[in-house]
Amino acid sequence: MKKMFIVVSALLLPVSLWAAGLRAPRAPAISMSGPRVGAYIRTWGMGATQEEFDQGVHWTADQVKGEYLTDLIIAFGLIDQNDKTSIYIPDMIDTPSKFRPGATVPGFKTLWHEVAALKAKYPHLHVSLSVGGYLAEFSDTMADPTLRARFIINAMIIVASHNLDGIDIDWEYPVGPDWGSEIKARPEDRENYLALLMELRTALNALSKETGKRYNLSTAVPASAWFVQKNDVIAAAEIVDSFKLMAYDYYGGWSGQTGHLANLSNNPADPDWGGWSTKQALDAYLNAGIPANKMMLGIAFYGRAWSGVQDGGVNGLYQKYTQSAYPDGLPWPKIKELLQPGSGFTRYWDPVAESPFLYNGDVFVTYSDAEAIALIAAYAKEKGLAGIFTWEYAHDINAELLQVMAKSGQ
């Protein structure tokens, strides 16, 4: 393993120097000694719909305003289910178009070039790869010590060969809730999750001795109390640098009624959840004994919507609907269009939940805006958390919400 790291590090030098020649280094606009400010950034196509993703247009280093970030997390790498140990990024591969017969969707073949350019332009920026995501399979690999060890070797090869600063594990979810899961889960995941994190930490520490820099290890966790009950989060917190609390998607197309996507506080008028909120989700971890400085609080840069929503005397909030609207989600630029005069939508603010929503008499939109984001970021700072992060950068490609988030959280 030692020889591999030395060889790979030598291969990095020309790429880094070439990228550095393209872009002058830029200083951060936020404090590097204060709370962390992170963002996941997707590997699939830009846009707001499957048809737009299908064009295969991807982000570039020039579009990322790294001065407002301490951390950028590439999402996602997946475990190859053929050998159950290799890590690949499916969006780097050309695929047949689903909407244009005979056409091909270009893969993100320049991904690592863009990452190298970003790191040259923003030397302070920590760039990690997130392995996992929704429906990503982990359980079989992590249940077998040999497969797990090979997976970790493959993860270290990626970190070293692309000069990354760490690994993020987004296993959704080890053990799984009592009501079942769409991915394979087993009770033994509880121990295997810890083994994965500990062995990753050991491998990253070994790599650190070769390169002289410290590597970050984080894990994404759900904004739900069941995860704290099913998994040994105290032991996990001692291993990782941070838990990334995915404090969003409280409501969506899977819900029986409309509701808030990522509200800070609970609203007892919510008939389904009785008022679930980001504060309650964070408390589940803090009350379990997780140190505040191991928690990063998630913020949504997108919205979800439903059509066929009756007013109900409350502008559509907590009402039944006919179907989901905008099933691929609404990035911030699309939401801004709905906020324009003449769109037919009116913005409302729920002062109890501390969250905005839009309604036009038929379509109800839940989202986060600058007002809500500033409150969430300030709350994270007040609680002494490690920082904040967003899902995800391409939903706010002009960094309008990012700047609010960064300035409010520091």
C-alpha positions, 0 to 999 in steps of 0.5 A: 500500500505504501508504494502505491501511494508514493507512485500515485502522489508523483503522478499528481504533480504535473496535473496540479501544476498544469491546473495551477497555471490556468487559474490564479489562487484565490483567498477565501471570503469566509474565515477558515477558523470558524464554522465549516461551510460545505456543499455537495455538488452533483455529478449528473447533468445540469438543469431542473428536469430529466430532459435537461439532465439528458443533455449532459451539460455539467458544471465547470470549475469557473462556476463554483465560487469556492471563496464562500466554501470550506468544503466541497463534496463530489456526489456520488461514487457508487460501489460496483455491484459486480465485484462489490468493492470497486468505486465508480462514478456512473455519471462519468460514463456515456449513456443512451439518451432516454428522450432522444432516440439514437442520441448519447448523453455525454458523461462528465469526463472532465470531472477530475480536470475540474476538481484539479482546477478548483483546488488550484484556484482555491488552495483552502478548499477541501474537496471530498468524494461522497460514496453512496446516495439514495438507494446505494447498496452497502450492506453486502460489501460491509458485511464481508471483511475481505470485501470491505478491505478491498473497498477501502483500498479502492477508496484510498486510490481515488483519494490519492490519485485525485489529490482529494481531501477526504471521503464522505459516506452516504449510506442510506441507511445501515440497519434501516428503520422498522418500517423497512427500506428499499435497499438491503439492510441487516441488523449486523449493519450496526457493527459493520457501519462502525467497522467501515468508518474505523477502517477508513479512518485507519487507512486515511491516517496511513495515507496522511503519513505518506502525503503530510496532510490530514484527511477528512472523514464524514458521514451523512445521517438522516434527520430522523430519531430512529437512526440514533436508536438503531446505530451506535452514533456515539462510537461513530462520532468518535471516528468521523470528523462530522455527521452531515445531518440531512435536514431536508425532505421532510415532505415530498411526493411520497407524503400524504399531504403538503408540508414544509421541506426543511422547516427550522421549528415545528408547527403543531398544526401539522396533522401528519408529523405533529410538527417535525423540524430541523430543531427536533432532528438536531436535538435527537443527536445532541440529546443522544450525546453527540458533541455539537462540534461533530454536527454539520447542519444541512440546508436545502437549495431546492423546493418540492411541489404538489398540484391539485391542492385546495386552499383549506383556509390556510393557503394550501398548507397541510392539505391533500393534493392530486399529484406531485408537481415538478417531480425532479425538484425545483432549483433556486432559479426556477423558484425565483421565476415563481416569485416574479410578479405575474407568475400567479404565485404568492409567497407566504411565511409560516412564522411558527415553522419559520419556513416560506411557501408559495401557492397559486390556488392549485400548486403548492411549493415548499422551499428554502429562501434567504430568510429561512436559510439565514435563520437556520445558519444562525441557529447552527452557529448559536448551537456551536455546531461544526458548521453547515452544508447544502444539498446541493451547489448546482441548485444555486449555481450563481451562489446567491443562497450560498453567500447568505448561508456562508455569511449567516453561519460564521 
